[in-house]
Amino acid sequence: MYIEKCTNNGTAYLRLVESYRAPNANGVKVAKKKLILNIGPLSKFDDGKPDYVQRLKESFKVGSPLIDSLKPYCEKNQPLEHYKLEYTEGDPYLIGSPKLYSHILIEQIMKEIGLIDLFTHYKAQYKIEFDLVGFIRLLVYGRLLNPASKIATIGQNDDYYQPIIDNPYEYNVYDSLDFVYKYRKTIFNTLNKAMVDKFNRKSSLVFYDVTNFYFEIEDPDEDTDDEKGIRKMGVSKEERKLPIVQMGLFMDEQGFPISIEMFPGNTLDHQTVTDALKSSIDDMKYERFIFVGDRGMTNYPNLLHITSLGNGYIVSKSILKSTKKDKEWLLDDNGYIYTSNDFKYKSRIIHKKVKDEFGNIKEITEKEVVYWSKRFEDRQKHENKSFLDFIEKLKNSPESFRISKAQAKDLKKFLKSDVENIDTGELINSHKLKAMLDMDKVNSFNSLMGYYKIVTSELNMPDTEVIDKYHGLSQIEDQFRIMKGDLNTRPILVRTKEHINAHLIICFISLLILRIIQYKIKELPDFEKDDDKYWQEGMSANRIINSLNKWTIDKMNDEYFRFNNINDKDLSIILNAFNINIPAKLYKPAELRKLKVSIKL
């Protein structure tokens, strides 16, 4: 074995490799090498003195490496341990009982991002009698490894290598949620500081989007004199006719979530922006950033709030709701720059008068960037194919159609104004629709396919850069999918505003931990980037969760433990990402404790 220096994306890394000979495709034996250990970036270990790499190699050869993690690989003539385990029929150790061990990685990440110290401090300061830290740990572990209701999550206490809490009173979990809600701003600020210090958080771009989560209850919350109900009927992203709650998520340009804010389910997306910014981002004192949001956020009181604090914005805007004159400019090929036959773009500077959040008239100047993409056009055609086919058949043989409620809703925007019964809201019989179908609207809809409009305060930013930065917003959609799928955030099974908010914060913390694991995987020198799924950082959330659930340990007897599935391909990648080395041997409790404290970000 020997140490070599390699370079990945301009960064020097150290790794331990071993040479061997193996036949190539022609059957000829050639020299090859295999990776034994990813040591880490050179900058992490370099002591600043000359010839560090050469001195490190020499120290490894003589068995006294400059880096402690290399010691297990260079101890010469170390005798192999021999184990003699004796069992008698009926011995309980003959029945395997694997316990989760992967939570030690999750715990170390929670410690590194400040959460363990934060909750430990508050427990001592306020003389909280129950194990607050243990309950928070259980909630996060459970959300990542085996999502369940709050009480069921506490019931998982014995699923871990050692119980997280001694004799837990399960209803203290709700006291823990109350605590999380009360100190939610402190939690987000603590996480933000850790991400700045340990991951060099970049905040020149702040992405924002809104999603919602449903409750399996029949009736929404009623408003009271003191407070507006939180579980309300609204436009569900899953199209469920159930009460929902809205959640806004902020994300940095590295794909790490920053904070979340919760709103009643009937709150429109654009109505969340200013309150969400004031509640979290404005207080984090970032240097100038550019807010990136979709067309649901494009509301000038929101944008003026952003620019009033010296920040900028890049947001999309509805083309269908644009004026006739704007559509004509967009469709006019004059001024477009073609990068290929499949993509073109152009821009212009516009001046307009708009109202701020206080109703005052302001004059603004912004850049409007439009582009056409063949890929986007194909996607829109695919998404609208069944409906456009329906219109075509309706036009050719209207007498053969019965209009469903869903079709009527989509059809209204293509009909002339006198086709709807204003008293009932119903459409007239389908055999009369042909005369009422406004083909100019249909043709206009088809002509706009593939076009996209973005407006920005950044007048001097190149058009292609504006487009690229806006496209980063797609990473938030992936994080929503992780929350709703892998982390089972909904249906939400708690009912008070405080507990709902705390539940979402626990899911947020779990999401951040997943993103940190993905980030560490990306740092591996031999990581191969997937350009189509770059936000997954090398391994999907589902693969990570499945791998962590395989990292278990068995008690062999009162003295020894055995790890399971350490050679699993995905689990090995995760362990390498955190420089966790687990040689094939049996372990004593003291060795397990040493392994735990050795894990560092």
Steps between C-alpha positions, in 0.01 A plus 500: 500500500615854432377860514433695184386852426221552245310802374124542462351824364825680579515380863784275618397187693692227680407134485641162594515246217630147448662358186416162355520319168200373309435390141370759256246441221767312303589274791835672562579579863546873554559720804184640659416671825205509735391768742547410867421831670400853400720699739355841410602834345872580526421846642342338806832337606781708349703651786646770276852362518687396181442162331201400712383225263847344482536513879156342537593214267823436689326509838250243375777269383667497843171442682461848659268688264443872537125434464341293777240336276784320318633322808281188467644447150871516584547316826749231406483142620186566701371160609156408378233458762354154544148462633369198681125527551314215659124465492262248648174405337233735628748784556317829414808619305429228242204708383614802303364834618656773282485853642542821303844656524471761224347749745853571630574671167177699523580596860850620410358713220244646743786577738715661230215728386442617857172331588618268779677784684202732448244262650741392778549867595126571514431183698748611766402868493129435550547191720292281270450172681432269204769405246440779249814418299407131484147574375631736229754238394230232481276727291777574249631140487149367451412752230811404304506124555143390568239781478197444726264683732653677798400234753608218267836677451561498875413130488806452276726582796617139533572460127842665544832352612436655840165652604500873438290575812479307826136417583341774287158643584369507144282812539809711569539493122230771481687709759803468272295624203386799705865578571599472133221740403588754771868513402460449125677826408795410722514157334513651150761758604714228662480285187581796277810589703623141484443480125692825451789386722529136392374500142581855395133560423460714189204736521535719192189314376202419723239272341140491625199286420178390667335163536227361724429195712163342562326371812268200505221693671159600366458859616744792492588698812268784592628851560470646848514857624862446601638289220441386144466126450802331340347190332296646216353393168723616218653394169670173594812406302379139521148605391345363818177644632637520853614784727860603435775717645735708284878486546755734346858370467816710456807335345855620433685463170678183618165328542494514881166603655521821707166523679127437470190702582146372547172662390128415503402268216292764319793743471598570139864440411584865435344601832765299689812666357539827692397350836737205448789732413434723800471204735825328408724618216497873583626420852789284378689809385623352174699720270315601184316201354279434200159352577397230249136393477242372254207693355288430807729739689495773236320775684651849499442574870716191564768603250512857630545372854801302374659793316427746784755309710762515225440151365399385151260256338465254214143373459295351221184659370189359335503526122131412465409799720725736304353780291443456127787740430737301724404175325566656162850604610566154641392323179689744272818322396680832465765539770526134599845349546514135393741275689372207292192399305350394831555813710473877456471800733472878507440776752399861544501765772156616613379782726174485691312641795391255769369502859708395799368306804369826652312608186753765395570549128859421404676520165728206424731388222548131436628265233261261326662184362307262276616175348369213293615143556416202282526277807251717689265509200505120472423470871208742479358319199525170684333644812213652299465230234182335632323832544605639160393172337167543675458851355585375152239222522247741645557735208451221246204317659355692798176297507685193627634660817386530858699761688634391837542746786880484471491556124262791543743668736789469250278590208370831634814695408450409134132594475334824403355699785131413440542124534467482880178518701588780742235385747610136530856515366423205271594475132238468229443160333794361311326494158494883516865533599644493150362845423615628835857366481739795455767357272706819528548421869585139421751605233654758734536233768677268257728774366631582849613144575870481578529867603592620848518848651727615786522848653795619706638800682849407376516723192866425421489125556541308171175346377635143505615547860153620599351186342756268664448649846123472467528133405663431839149529643433145381706375794226612740247281320729204564517588869120518518489151344744372764289649780174358365643165393811383685429693822121439496423854615132452412238423596577708807378318811516780759234766533610818683675784322806459725531127443441527124774761472735294717430190289599691186818623673597142592446405134710803399787390728480149354510644148808709586679192636423310180638789294819504711550127434444559129747790508766284665450231236554761232834592662639150442789519250355223282147646500350511151255785459163424338412819311134402466459459877771727639291595804506140618876544557590148400244293691124540533334546839329163459832319450654676799208411729499138384876477557482652848235247596741222400769630738417279797686323777449164671595412855697175487536460876560721804839605361482520119292669229494438124417753226263405220494603130813716518597374154173623348597716201300812589575476872871474421477824301337678795761367745783608268347846471542543877833314520338229713717189491350177639744209464362146492518399866293470814467810715496564870286783646803724553593465131147595399519815712832588338350452153214735585716791616731462199229609255557860389353717228 
